[in-house]
Amino acid sequence: MFTGLIQRVGKVRRVSHGRGICLEIEFEPWQEPLVKGESIAVNGVCLSVVNFDATRFTADILQETLSRSTLGSLIPGERVNLERALRSGQPFGGHIVQGHVDSKGEIIAKTPKGRDFQLKMRCSRTLAAASVLKGSIAVDGVSLTISLLGEDFIAVDIIPTTAAETTLGQKKIGDKVNLEGDILGKYIAKSAPAASGLTEAALRDAGFLG
């Protein structure tokens, strides 16, 4: 589990293509060294560390991950958001992020708002329906608050600190991003069909309406 609070901005060092894709990423060392097999979120996608040393690690990408996320389009030199999995006893900030990307979004507007700016992203109607205004969403792994919501788009406001300490400050119109909706919204949306039979006619048949 992650929190959406980015700890490092790494750089893609190598992209190896074979039966799948293997990423090699450079990073500024953490105080506690990486452990083989541990989970780390790369642009919001939970990956397992395969090999590592003090300043780089490699991770394999599943085909399912390639289809749902932007990781397949990464190139050497590109910057990525990094967060290690939350450990027992660590402070919890942001919101619950699983590292399981729902879909890719596309930035369709970048609007200045004083010292901040707003990113408006086209997304799937399914994700939009499971989201709420002022609720949480992870954009490339960054925990953010939804400031505007439509049937097929989500917008978030970015403060200067977030812009400087993550990759979001460099995003431009047309860029693709990884989106993960709030897990609470997903479960509520999943349970909604069970209540879909509650119609006026059903209430009348049950004797609740005259």
Phi, psi and omega in degrees: 000146180234175182243347183084010175261107187291134183259330181213152166250111181266181179226134178292124180264322183206145173237114182256130180251130176212236173291336176217203179240137175241127178260140170243124188235132175271148180205160173282128188303143170277161177296320176263121183300155174296159177236136180301131179091351181288160181269139176218136180271124178247111187050039176086002181256123180288118178236158178258134178290123180266303176228158182196161165221201187294333188230010178203157175214160176241152179211140176271150182242126178291155176299321178300319179294320179298323183285332186261343187236179180266002186298331181293343181260003180294146178232157178305137181096344181286142181271144182223148176279136182235139173212127175282155181298146180294135179253156180302131178093349179281149177298142180256118176237185179062229175211174182291117179239125182272338186082015178253096185293133179281316183191171174271144174244164178235129179288122182247351176201144174226106191245121176297140176223079185068234178279347182260180170212159181249133173256123176253126187236130172288137181217176179290150177296329179297314180293317180299320181293332181269005181251160179227149176299133184073008173275182184260151173208147176258124178245113187050038176087357182267125178288120183223164179255132180289121181257344179206139186217133176229188182291332181222025176209157176225141177234146178225151177260138184246123177275162183304321180298315178296320179297323183279327189258004175225181179278353187293334179295339182264355185291147180224168181301133182099343179291147177263146180224157176272133181240131173230118180285165179296130183299328179295318178297324180296316181292322177295316179297324180294324182277346183301320180302334180294334180263001185294340179280356181278088181246169178301319180296320180294320178296321179293318179297329180276358176091009181277339179240146180284000000 
